[in-house]
Amino acid sequence: MDLRLTPRMLLEAYRLGTFPMAESREGRVLYWFDPVARGIMPLDGFHLSRSLARHIRDMPWHVTLNTDFEAVIDGCADRHNTWINAEINDLFTALHRMGHAHALEVRDGDDLIGGIYGLAIGGAFCGESMFSRRTNASKVALAYLVAHLKRCGFVLFDTQYLNDHLARLGGVEIPRMEYRKALAQALKLRADIRAHPLPSVQDVMQLRSQRS
């Protein structure tokens, strides 16, 4: 019997609220997680600070969607400690080719300097990981993604866990049961991350005035 995890099985696991991580890049075992306290980024609560807003207005960088998914996931895994092993890389790359996993890239000319990738299911976006090779590149990616998810009809941005970096940008923790209720409502929707072009700088600036 073939018991290997397939992309379809992984999709179903996310619909149930669970997600896998490996112990390390070389790890061959995937461990499943369903946190008691779940991290989310409220789409009306992103904290676009004055300094980040100024950086976005003045930056020479540009932001793209799904132009190099494999480079983004490789960038996220390129650190001393990572939970992204070869199996997770392969599974998400397959889900990207199936139209379920997506990456937002930040570029300086042709150079990929930051990005974030995740999984879209219904009206939920499950953010997996992000990386930065320049100061503020991951913050820029997150700001653009929040603005884009809102305009594309998403209602839940799952960050899995909450760290200090996400908390400073507006991320919060909610109890597991509250998350499951929010996920169930989001799964009733049919949001499409490709429904609109990426937001303009002016669209991203509106995150400051729309913060609840």
C-alpha positions as CSV (number, residue, x, y, z in Angstrom):
1,M,0.0,0.0,0.0
2,D,1.3,3.5,-1.0
3,L,1.0,5.7,2.1
4,R,2.9,8.7,0.7
5,L,1.3,12.1,1.3
6,T,-0.2,13.5,-1.9
7,P,-1.0,17.1,-2.7
8,R,-4.7,16.2,-2.5
9,M,-4.3,14.8,1.0
10,L,-2.4,17.9,2.0
11,L,-5.2,20.1,0.8
12,E,-7.7,18.1,2.8
13,A,-5.5,18.4,5.9
14,Y,-5.6,22.2,5.6
15,R,-9.3,22.2,5.3
16,L,-9.4,20.4,8.6
17,G,-7.1,23.0,10.2
18,T,-3.9,21.0,10.4
19,F,-0.5,21.6,8.8
20,P,2.8,19.7,8.6
21,M,6.3,20.7,9.4
22,A,9.6,18.8,9.2
23,E,12.1,18.8,12.0
24,S,14.8,20.2,9.7
25,R,15.8,20.5,6.0
26,E,17.2,17.0,6.1
27,G,14.3,15.5,8.2
28,R,12.3,12.7,6.5
29,V,9.4,12.7,8.9
30,L,6.5,15.3,8.8
31,Y,4.9,16.2,12.0
32,W,1.3,17.5,12.1
33,F,0.2,20.6,14.1
34,D,-3.1,22.0,15.2
35,P,-2.1,24.8,17.7
36,V,-4.2,25.6,20.7
37,A,-3.6,29.3,20.0
38,R,-3.6,30.0,16.2
39,G,-1.9,33.0,14.6
40,I,-3.8,35.1,12.1
41,M,-3.3,38.4,10.4
42,P,-6.6,40.3,10.5
43,L,-7.2,41.7,7.1
44,D,-8.5,44.9,8.6
45,G,-5.8,45.1,11.2
46,F,-2.5,45.2,9.4
47,H,-0.2,47.8,11.1
48,L,1.3,49.9,8.3
49,S,3.7,52.1,10.3
50,R,4.7,55.5,9.0
51,S,8.2,54.3,8.4
52,L,7.0,51.3,6.4
53,A,4.5,53.4,4.4
54,R,7.3,55.9,3.6
55,H,9.5,53.0,2.5
56,I,6.8,51.6,0.2
57,R,6.2,55.1,-1.4
58,D,9.9,55.7,-2.0
59,M,11.2,52.2,-2.8
60,P,12.5,51.3,-6.3
61,W,11.4,47.6,-5.8
62,H,8.5,46.0,-7.6
63,V,6.1,43.3,-6.5
64,T,4.9,40.3,-8.6
65,L,2.6,37.3,-8.1
66,N,3.4,33.7,-9.1
67,T,6.4,34.6,-11.3
68,D,8.8,32.3,-9.5
69,F,7.2,30.1,-6.9
70,E,10.1,27.7,-6.6
71,A,12.6,30.5,-6.0
72,V,10.4,31.9,-3.2
73,I,10.0,28.5,-1.4
74,D,13.8,28.0,-1.8
75,G,14.4,31.4,-0.3
76,C,12.2,30.6,2.7
77,A,14.1,27.4,3.3
78,D,17.5,29.0,2.9
79,R,18.2,29.6,6.6
80,H,20.1,27.7,9.4
81,N,16.9,26.3,10.9
82,T,14.0,25.4,8.7
83,W,11.0,23.1,8.8
84,I,10.8,23.1,4.9
85,N,12.3,19.7,3.8
86,A,12.3,18.2,0.3
87,E,8.9,16.6,0.7
88,I,7.2,19.9,1.7
89,N,9.0,21.6,-1.1
90,D,7.8,19.0,-3.6
91,L,4.2,19.0,-2.3
92,F,3.8,22.8,-2.4
93,T,5.4,23.0,-5.8
94,A,2.9,20.5,-7.0
95,L,0.0,22.4,-5.4
96,H,1.3,25.6,-7.1
97,R,1.2,23.8,-10.5
98,M,-2.4,22.8,-9.6
99,G,-3.4,26.4,-8.9
100,H,-3.7,26.1,-5.1
101,A,-0.4,27.4,-3.8
102,H,0.9,30.9,-4.6
103,A,3.9,33.2,-4.0
104,L,4.3,36.9,-3.9
105,E,7.7,38.1,-4.9
106,V,9.6,41.4,-4.1
107,R,12.2,42.3,-6.6
108,D,14.9,44.9,-7.0
109,G,15.4,44.9,-10.8
110,D,15.8,41.2,-11.6
111,D,17.0,40.2,-8.1
112,L,14.5,38.4,-5.9
113,I,15.0,40.0,-2.5
114,G,12.0,38.8,-0.5
115,G,8.7,37.0,-0.7
116,I,6.0,34.9,0.9
117,Y,4.2,31.8,-0.1
118,G,1.1,29.9,1.0
119,L,-2.0,28.0,0.2
120,A,-5.4,29.4,-0.9
121,I,-8.5,27.3,0.1
122,G,-11.9,28.9,-0.3
123,G,-11.7,32.4,1.3
124,A,-8.7,31.4,3.5
125,F,-5.1,32.0,2.7
126,C,-2.7,29.9,4.8
127,G,0.6,31.7,4.9
128,E,3.5,29.2,5.1
129,S,6.7,31.2,5.2
130,M,8.4,34.4,4.1
131,F,11.9,35.6,3.7
132,S,13.9,38.8,3.3
133,R,17.3,39.5,1.7
134,R,17.0,43.3,2.2
135,T,15.7,45.3,5.1
136,N,11.9,45.5,5.0
137,A,11.5,43.2,2.0
138,S,9.3,40.7,3.9
139,K,7.3,43.5,5.5
140,V,6.6,44.9,2.0
141,A,5.6,41.4,0.8
142,L,3.2,41.1,3.7
143,A,1.6,44.5,3.2
144,Y,1.0,43.9,-0.5
145,L,-0.4,40.4,0.2
146,V,-2.8,41.7,2.9
147,A,-4.1,44.4,0.5
148,H,-4.4,41.9,-2.3
149,L,-6.2,39.3,-0.3
150,K,-8.8,41.8,0.8
151,R,-9.6,43.0,-2.8
152,C,-9.8,39.3,-4.0
153,G,-12.5,38.4,-1.4
154,F,-10.4,36.5,1.2
155,V,-11.7,36.7,4.8
156,L,-9.0,34.7,6.7
157,F,-5.2,35.0,6.6
158,D,-3.8,32.2,8.7
159,T,-0.2,32.6,9.9
160,Q,-0.2,29.4,11.9
161,Y,1.9,30.8,14.7
162,L,2.4,34.3,16.0
163,N,5.9,35.7,16.4
164,D,7.2,39.1,17.5
165,H,7.6,40.2,13.9
166,L,4.0,39.4,12.9
167,A,2.7,40.8,16.2
168,R,4.3,44.2,15.4
169,L,2.5,44.2,12.0
170,G,-0.9,43.5,13.6
171,G,-0.9,39.7,13.9
172,V,-2.9,38.2,16.8
173,E,-3.6,34.8,18.3
174,I,-7.1,33.3,18.6
175,P,-8.3,30.1,20.3
176,R,-8.3,26.9,18.3
177,M,-12.1,26.6,18.2
178,E,-12.5,30.3,17.1
179,Y,-10.1,29.6,14.3
180,R,-12.0,26.5,13.2
181,K,-15.2,28.5,13.1
182,A,-13.5,31.2,11.0
183,L,-12.0,28.5,8.7
184,A,-15.4,26.8,8.2
185,Q,-16.9,30.2,7.2
186,A,-14.0,30.9,4.9
187,L,-14.3,27.6,3.2
188,K,-17.8,28.4,2.0
189,L,-16.4,31.2,-0.2
190,R,-14.7,31.0,-3.5
191,A,-12.1,33.7,-3.4
192,D,-9.6,33.9,-6.2
193,I,-6.1,35.3,-5.7
194,R,-5.9,35.9,-9.5
195,A,-9.2,37.8,-9.7
196,H,-7.5,41.3,-9.6
197,P,-4.1,42.7,-10.4
198,L,-1.7,43.4,-7.5
199,P,-2.5,46.6,-5.6
200,S,-0.9,49.8,-6.4
201,V,1.2,51.8,-3.9
202,Q,-1.9,53.9,-3.3
203,D,-4.0,50.8,-2.6
204,V,-1.4,49.6,0.0
205,M,-1.4,53.1,1.7
206,Q,-5.1,52.6,2.4
207,L,-4.2,49.9,4.9
208,R,-3.3,52.7,7.3
209,S,-6.8,54.3,7.2
210,Q,-8.7,51.0,7.1
211,R,-7.1,49.6,10.3
212,S,-9.8,48.8,12.8
